[in-house]
Amino acid sequence: MEKLTRQEKIDIGLIRPYSLTSDRLIVEDLENGFPVEKIAQIYNRDVDDLKEHVEKIKGKVKGRRYKGEDANFKELYAAIWEKAAKDDIKKVKGMIYDELINRGEQKRQIHRYINSREEEIQECINNAVFREAQRYPETHKSHTARSLCKIRNMFVQQYQRR
């Protein structure tokens, strides 16, 4: 097979402009130990052009991850997780209350029951939010709604068995 000319490589897209994002990804891949040939294959780039570009950007471009970014991401993720859990706890308590009211139970008894099960409800919600986070990005609102309904049903059944 004959070698392509530079113009032919440009025409078919093997040689194209680099963006800051692509530079950062390339640098990150290099930091992770990938050889230039593998990176060229991953990003569908010409190996010689990529080698030349790597020499130009060495030391000038940092990978996306820099000191402190992981810690900031962890803090953000924890805050999102905490907010989701709080929202879902409030929602499930309301769902339990509504379901028991619809079944003719007394408000005072329902409030006592929900308050006595506060920690259990919290634990169930925390586990559900954790499982949801592990499934991300395949998590959908329908998964969340189903999960919350299962928790509601479990506590409603427990109430009725008392």
Secondary structure, DSSP 8 states (H G I E B T S, - for coil): -----HHHHHHTTSS----HHHHHHHHHHHHTT--HHHHHHHTT--HHHHHHHHHHHTTTS--S--TTHHHHHHHHHHHHHHHHHHHHHHHHHHHHHHHHHHTT--HHHHHHHHHHTHHHHHHHHHHHHHHHHHHTTS--HHHHHHHHHHHHHHHHHHHHH-
